[in-house]
């Protein structure tokens, strides 16, 4: 089996429709794919309707979180949540809060860029988002289309970088609280790209230990942004903490260069993940 447990559609910050994500998965020879859009489950119905025979789809989400070190500023982290009940009240309310936070933050960034003469508008950014969760990639694409920058990567490295005066931080969920919410909804929380150093600050082993104690069930180990040494370290840490391990592409369509199925999950680890999820089930033939 070939399994990719981390992909995004234009419901959040990818460029493919949910149906097109499935088409890409089939073309790449995947047997299982998870849709994990940021802070939303709005793509689930579309993949359920579009799922072709023979392809299993795992309903999931990538949750925007923060780790709060004792003596340092917070670190932005992401939590992958699989097979949870989308109607669980606490998690549903938090998803709504995070989506509203993304909109407010995005509008503030665009207004600041426009005030300094950059030819972007919030109305155009929202229109280009297709009605999904608006994030920095949508602002980046607007800057590309306006000719301000040459690529999304250039926008993220400059005007939209976290050190830029235009950058606005989000009030994300405390990751320990996020883990608790996902578990309460019957879901499987997996820490996403935890040592992706190219993205900024990363957490230490103490943080991962605290997350495991709080109910974390897995680590995303094989990820395009993880160096070989970091993958080996995470695999050892997962064994020490009795956490499952996953692999995935973090596919975003044309917003990133990484193709779907660039990294995959071991079938035995996938079966372990499915067995732990009690709030939902994979979309599969005969299910």
Secondary structure in CASP SS format (residue, H / E / C, confidence):
PFRMAT SS
TARGET T0000
AUTHOR 0000-0000-0000
METHOD secondary structure of the structure
MODEL  1
X C 1.00
X C 1.00
X E 1.00
X E 1.00
X E 1.00
X E 1.00
X E 1.00
X C 1.00
X C 1.00
X C 1.00
X C 1.00
X C 1.00
X C 1.00
X C 1.00
X C 1.00
X C 1.00
X C 1.00
X H 1.00
X H 1.00
X H 1.00
X H 1.00
X H 1.00
X H 1.00
X H 1.00
X H 1.00
X H 1.00
X H 1.00
X C 1.00
X C 1.00
X C 1.00
X C 1.00
X E 1.00
X E 1.00
X E 1.00
X E 1.00
X C 1.00
X C 1.00
X E 1.00
X C 1.00
X C 1.00
X C 1.00
X C 1.00
X C 1.00
X H 1.00
X H 1.00
X H 1.00
X H 1.00
X H 1.00
X H 1.00
X H 1.00
X C 1.00
X C 1.00
X C 1.00
X C 1.00
X C 1.00
X E 1.00
X E 1.00
X E 1.00
X E 1.00
X E 1.00
X E 1.00
X E 1.00
X E 1.00
X E 1.00
X E 1.00
X E 1.00
X E 1.00
X C 1.00
X C 1.00
X C 1.00
X C 1.00
X C 1.00
X C 1.00
X C 1.00
X E 1.00
X E 1.00
X E 1.00
X E 1.00
X E 1.00
X E 1.00
X E 1.00
X E 1.00
X C 1.00
X C 1.00
X C 1.00
X C 1.00
X C 1.00
X C 1.00
X H 1.00
X H 1.00
X H 1.00
X H 1.00
X H 1.00
X H 1.00
X H 1.00
X H 1.00
X H 1.00
X H 1.00
X H 1.00
X H 1.00
X H 1.00
X H 1.00
X H 1.00
X H 1.00
X H 1.00
X H 1.00
X H 1.00
X H 1.00
X H 1.00
X H 1.00
X H 1.00
X H 1.00
X H 1.00
X H 1.00
X H 1.00
X C 1.00
X C 1.00
X C 1.00
X C 1.00
X C 1.00
X C 1.00
X H 1.00
X H 1.00
X H 1.00
X H 1.00
X H 1.00
X H 1.00
X H 1.00
X C 1.00
X C 1.00
X C 1.00
X C 1.00
X C 1.00
X C 1.00
X C 1.00
X H 1.00
X H 1.00
X H 1.00
X H 1.00
X H 1.00
X H 1.00
X H 1.00
X H 1.00
X H 1.00
X H 1.00
X C 1.00
X C 1.00
X C 1.00
X C 1.00
X C 1.00
X C 1.00
X H 1.00
X H 1.00
X H 1.00
X H 1.00
X H 1.00
X H 1.00
X C 1.00
X C 1.00
X C 1.00
X C 1.00
X C 1.00
X C 1.00
X C 1.00
X C 1.00
X C 1.00
X C 1.00
X C 1.00
X C 1.00
X C 1.00
X C 1.00
X C 1.00
X E 1.00
X E 1.00
X H 1.00
X H 1.00
X H 1.00
X H 1.00
X H 1.00
X H 1.00
X H 1.00
X H 1.00
X H 1.00
X H 1.00
X C 1.00
X C 1.00
X C 1.00
X E 1.00
X E 1.00
X E 1.00
X E 1.00
X C 1.00
X C 1.00
X C 1.00
X C 1.00
X C 1.00
X H 1.00
X H 1.00
X H 1.00
X C 1.00
X C 1.00
X C 1.00
X C 1.00
X C 1.00
X H 1.00
X H 1.00
X H 1.00
X H 1.00
X H 1.00
X H 1.00
X H 1.00
X H 1.00
X H 1.00
X H 1.00
X C 1.00
X C 1.00
X C 1.00
X E 1.00
X E 1.00
X E 1.00
X E 1.00
X E 1.00
X E 1.00
X C 1.00
X C 1.00
X C 1.00
X C 1.00
X H 1.00
X H 1.00
X H 1.00
X H 1.00
X H 1.00
X H 1.00
X H 1.00
X H 1.00
X H 1.00
X H 1.00
X H 1.00
X H 1.00
X H 1.00
X H 1.00
X C 1.00
X C 1.00
X E 1.00
X E 1.00
X E 1.00
X E 1.00
X E 1.00
X C 1.00
X C 1.00
X E 1.00
X C 1.00
X H 1.00
X H 1.00
X H 1.00
X C 1.00
X C 1.00
X C 1.00
X C 1.00
X C 1.00
X C 1.00
X C 1.00
X C 1.00
X C 1.00
X C 1.00
X C 1.00
X H 1.00
X H 1.00
X H 1.00
X H 1.00
X H 1.00
X H 1.00
X H 1.00
X H 1.00
X H 1.00
X H 1.00
X C 1.00
X C 1.00
X C 1.00
X C 1.00
X C 1.00
X C 1.00
X E 1.00
X C 1.00
X C 1.00
X C 1.00
X C 1.00
END
